[in-house]
Amino acid sequence: MKRALILALTVLMVISTVWFLAGCNNPTGGGGGGGTVIDNGLPLVFVSTTGSDETGTGTSELPYKTIQKGLSRVASGGLVSVESGIYTENITWCANANVILRGASAETTIIDGNHSGMCIDVNNINDCKVATIENFTIINGYTSSGYTGAGISLHGNAMTLYLNKVIIINCSSESHVYSYQGGGVAIFGWPCMLEANQCQIINNTSDTGGGVGGILNFGILKLYNCNVSGNAGGFVGGIFCFYNGKIENCIVSNNSSIYGNKGGLYLYDYAGMSIDVINSTIVSNESPGVYSYYSLSRLVNCIIWGNNVDFARDNYGDPVGNLTVKYCNVQGGFSGPGNINIDPSFQSSIDYHLTSSTPISVSRGATVEGIPSRDYDGNPRTFPYSMGAYEYD
C-alpha cells in the first residue's frame, strides 16, 4: 500500500509538472522590461555602464546601457558583449535563437537583481532554443513564484542553457505555498538541458517545501568542474536531478535541507533514466550527502565523506536498489568493487585538495573507467588516478 500510494503521488506530481510546463512559453515578468526583438538585429551588440539605451546604437563606440536592451537588439546567432561593471537588472531573455551573453569576466561583470526579481528569466519566446551565458557573477536574485529560479530561471520546450564561468551567489526564493522553486538555478522543460562548466553555485536559498537551494533540474543536467556549496533548500540543499546527465569533477559541500533531509545530491530515477557522478567530492552536507530515489545512477571515483549521513535510499526495503557505487571512498563503507572507507586527509575543512598524508588507496585508487582527462583545477590526470575532484600531485 505504501509503495502504491507513493508511486501514485509521484505520477500525479509528474503530470502536474508537465501540464504546467506546457503553458510556460511566455515571459513571466522579471522587472527589467521586455523589448521587441528586431529581425535585422546586430550580430554583435555592446553594453556598458557608460552607454545609453536612448542614444546608443549597440556599437562599441555607442553601446547600450542595459543588458536587457542589448538582448532585445541582437540577431539570431549573435553576441552581446558586456563590459565590466554592476548592472542592476531583472532580465527577461527576449533574444533570438543561439545568442551568447558574455561578460568581461565573472569577477568584474555583475548582474545584481537587487532582491526585486529574478536576475535572468529565460523563456521559449522567439523560438530561443539555445541560450549561452558566460563570465558573470549573478547576485541578489529573488522570486516568490512557483516553478521559477531566483538566479537563473529557464522554462520552455526543448531548450538548452549553457553556463560557462558563471558565479551565482546570494539568490533566494520563498513562498507560502508548496511549490518547486530554485535559489540558484531552476530548469523546467521537457526535455530541457543545463550544461555548466567552471561555475560556482554558492550560498543560495529556497525555503519552500519544494525548494532547492542550489540547482533544481527537471531535465538533462551536465555539470563539469563546478562548485555547488553552502546552499540551503526546503526540499534539497545542493542539487536535485530529476532526469539524467553527468556530474564530473565537481564539489558538492556544506549544503543543507530545511525540511526534506536531503542535503547534498538528490538523484531521482525517472522513466529508467540515470545520472553518472564521476570523480566528484561530496562532503560536509546535511542528511545525507547523496539521496537515491529508485536511481539507476552510478557513482565512480568519488569521495563521499563527512556528511551527516553519507547515503540514503528510498527503495522500499531494498538496501541498495539500482544505485551503482564503485571505486569510491565512502565514510562508513559501501558495498561495491574498489570501495574503501579511509579518511581522505583533505588540506582543511574547506579545502578538499589531497595532501601528502592522503592514503595511497585514495590518491592512487581510482579506476580508469570514465576518468576525465583533467581535474577540477584543470590539471592533467595521470595514472594511477586519484579519487575525488582533485588529482593528487
N, C-alpha and C positions, 0 to 999 in steps of 0.2 A: 504493500500500500504506500509506504513512504517513497519508494522509488517511482511508482506510477504517478504520485502526486507531484514530485519534484520535476519529473520529465514533462508532465503536462504544463506546469508553470513555466518551464524553460521554453517549450514550444510557443506558449502564449506570449512570452517576452520577445522571442524572435519575430513572431508575426507582427506584433505591435510596432517593433523597431523598423521592420521593413516597410510597413504601412506608413509610418511617419516619414521615413527617408524618401518615399516615392513622391512626397509633396514638397521636398526641400530643394527645389530648383530655382528659387527666387531669393534675392538677398534679404537678410533679416536685420537690417539696420547696421549698427556699428558706429554710428555717431559721426563719421567723417564726411558724409555726403557722397553720393554715388558717382555722378558724372556719366556721360554717354561715351561709349567707345566710338572713335572716329574710324570709318572704314579705310581711309587713306592715311592712318596714323603713321608716326615716325618709327623707323626701325630701331633708332637709338634715341632715348629721352634722358635728359639730365635733370637732376633735382638737387637743390642746395638750400640751406637755411637762409642764404642771402638772395635767393631768387624771388620770383613773383608769379603768382597764379594769374594775375590780371594782365601784366605786360610781358611776361615771359613767353618764349616760343618753344621751350624744351631743348634748345641747343646748349652747348657748353658755355657760349657767351651770354645767353639769356635763359638760364634754367628756370624751371618751376620751383615753387617754394615747398609744396607738399607732395608726399608720395602718392596720395590719392589722385592728385591732378596728373601726375606722371603716368599712373596706371590707366587713367582714362584716355590718354593720348597715344599710347604705344600700339604699334601694329602687331598683328599675329606673328609670333616667332621673334619678337623684338626684345630689347633690353632696356630696363630702367636703371640707370646708374645714379646712385645716391651718394653724395659727398658726406664726409664726416660731420657729425652734429647730432643734436637731440631733436627728434620730430615727435611732437606731442599730438598723436592722431589715433583715431579709431577707424581703421581702414576696411572698407568693403572692396574686395578684389573684383574689379569691374573690367579686367583686362581681357583681351582676346586670347586665343589658344597659344600655348607653348611660350609664354612670356617669362623672362628671368628678371627678378628683382634683386639687385646686387648692391650691397653697401661697400664702403671703402675698406672696412674691417669690422669684425664683431666688437672689438674693444672700443672703437670710436664712432660707430654708427648705431644710434639707439632709437628704437620706436617705443615711446612712453605712452601707454594707454590711459595714464592719469586716473586710474581706478574708476573710469566713467564708461567703459565699454570694452569689448574685445579688441585686442591690438590689431589682429588681421582676421577677417572673416572671408574665407574663400568659398565661393559658390559655383554652381554649374552654369551660371549665367553666361551668355555669349559662347556656349559650347567650349568652355575654357579647357577642359580635358587635362592639361598638364600645367602645373604652376611650380616655379623654382624660386626659392628664397635663399640667398647666400650672404654671409658676412654681416650679420646683425646681432645686436642684443635687443631682446624684446622684454619689456618690464611693465609691471603695474597694470596688466590687463584684468578685466573684471566682467563677469556675466552672472546673471541670476535666472537665465532662461534654460529650459531643458534642451538636451541634445545640442549643446554648444561647448566650446572651449574658450577659456579666458585669454590665453596667449595667442594660439592659432586655432581656428575652428574651420574644419572642412566638411561640407556635406553636399552630396550630389550623386550622380551616377557615373560609374566607371572613370573616376578621376585619379590622378597621381600627383602627390605633393612631394617634391624633393627639397630637403633641407641640407645645407652644407655650411658648416662653421657658423651655426646659429646658437645663441645662448638665450634660453627662456627662463626668466627668474622673477620671483615675487608676483606671480599672477594668481588670481583667486576666483573661484566660483562658489556661489551659495544660493540656496533656495529653501523655501519652507515646504516644498512638495518633493516627494521621492522622484528623482529623475536622473538619467545618465548625464553627467557633465564632466568636463576635464579642466584641471587647473592649468597645466602647461599646454598640452596639445590634445585635441579631440578630433577623431576621424569617424565620420558616419557616411556610409555609402556601400553599394553592392554591385560589383566589388570596387572599392577604392584602395589605394595603396599609399602608405607613407614610407619613404626611404630617407633615412637621415644618416649623415656621415660627419664625424667630428663635431657633434653637437653636445650641449650641456643643458639638461632639463633639471633645474635645481630650485629647491625652496618654494615650490608652488603648492597651492592647497585647493581642495574641493570638498566642502563639508557636508554635501548632500548624502542621502542614503545610498545613491548610486554613483557617487563622486569618485573620481580617480585623480590623485594629486599630480602625477607626472604625465603619463601618456595613456589616453583612452583610445583604443583602436578596434573598431568594428570593420575589419578589412585585412589586407595584407600588410604586414609590418616587417620592415627591414632596417635594422639598426647596426651601424658599423662604427666602432671607435667612439661610442657615446657614453656620457656620464649621466645617469638618472639617479639623483641623490637628494636627500633632505626634503622629499615631498611628503605631504600628508593628505589622505583622502578618506572620505566617509566609508567607502567601499574598499578601494585598493590604494595603497600609498604610492607605489612606483609605477608599474606597467600592467595594464590589462590588455591581453591579446585574445581576441575572440575568434580569429580565423587562422591564418598561417603565416609563415615567413621565416626570418632568421635574425638572431641576435648574436653578434660576433665582436669579440674584443671590447666588450662593454663592462662598465662598472655600475652595479645597482646596489646602492648603500644608504643606510640611515633613513629609509622610508618607513612611514607608519600608517596604520589603518585606524580610523577613529571608531568605527562600529563593526566592520566586517571581519576583523582579524586576518587580513590578507595584506601583509606589509610590503613585500618586495616585488615579486613577479607572479602574476596570475596567468596560468596557461589554461585556456578553455578550448576543449575539443568540439568543434562544430562540423558536422557532416563529414567526419573522418579526416579532417584536416589536422595539421600539426605545425609546430614551430621548432626549429633547431636552435639550441643555445650552445654556442661554441666558444671556448677559451674566454669565458667571462668570469668576473669576480663579483659574487653576490654575498655581501657581508653587512652585519650590524643592522639588519632590518627587523622590524617588529612582526611577529606572529603571522605567518612564517616568512622565511626568505623566498621559498618557492611554493606556490599552491597549485596543485594539479586537479583539474576537474575533468575526469574521463579523458585525459590528454593522451594523444599518441606522440607527444613531443619527445625529443632527445636532448639530453644534456651531456656534452662531451668536453673533457679537458677543463672543467670549471672548478673554481674554488668556492665552496658554499660554507661559510664559517661565521660564527659569532652572532647569528640571528637568534631571536628569542626561541623560535622553533625553526629548524632548517628546512624541513619538508612537511607538508600536509597534503593529504589526498582525499578526495570525496568520490570513492569508487564503490560505495555500499558494501563494505566488508572485505573487499579485495585490497590487501595491504600495499600492493604495488600498482595494480591496474595496468594500463598500457604504456606508462611512462618508462623511457629507457634512460638510465644513468650509468655512464661508464668513464673510466679514467678521470674521475672527479675526486677532489679532496672534500669530503663531507664530514663536518663535525658530528660525532655520534655514530658515524658509519652509515653505509647504504649498500645493499646487495647489488653487485654488478661487476663485470670484468674490469680490473685495473683500479677499482675504487679504493681509497685509503682514508684514514682518519688520523691526521697528523697536523699539529699546529704549524701553519704556513710561515710564521715568523715574519710578519709584514714590517716595513720600515717604521710605521707608527699606527695609531688608531684611525688616522685619516689618510695615510699614505700607504697604498696597497702594493707598492713595489716589493719584490722579493729581495732578501738580504743574503749576506754570506752565511747567516745562520739557518737559512731555509733548508729543510731536509732535501736530500738528493731525490727522494721519491716525489717531491713536489716540483723542484726546479728542473728535474730531468725525467719526469714521469708521465708525460703526455703521450697520447697515441698520434700517429701520423694521419689518422682519419680526419679529413676535413680541416686540417690545420691551416690557418691563414698564413700568408707569406710574411706579414708584418704584425707587430703587436700594437697595443693602444697608443703608444708613443710614436709609432711609425718605424720602429727599429726592426731590422730583419729577424725573423725567427730561424734559428739554426738547430739542427739535430745534435743531441737529443733535446726535444722540445720541453717547454715548461707548461704547467697548468696555470690557468688564470689569464687575466687580461695583459699582464706584463711578462715579457720574456726575461729570464734571468741572464745577466751577462757577467 
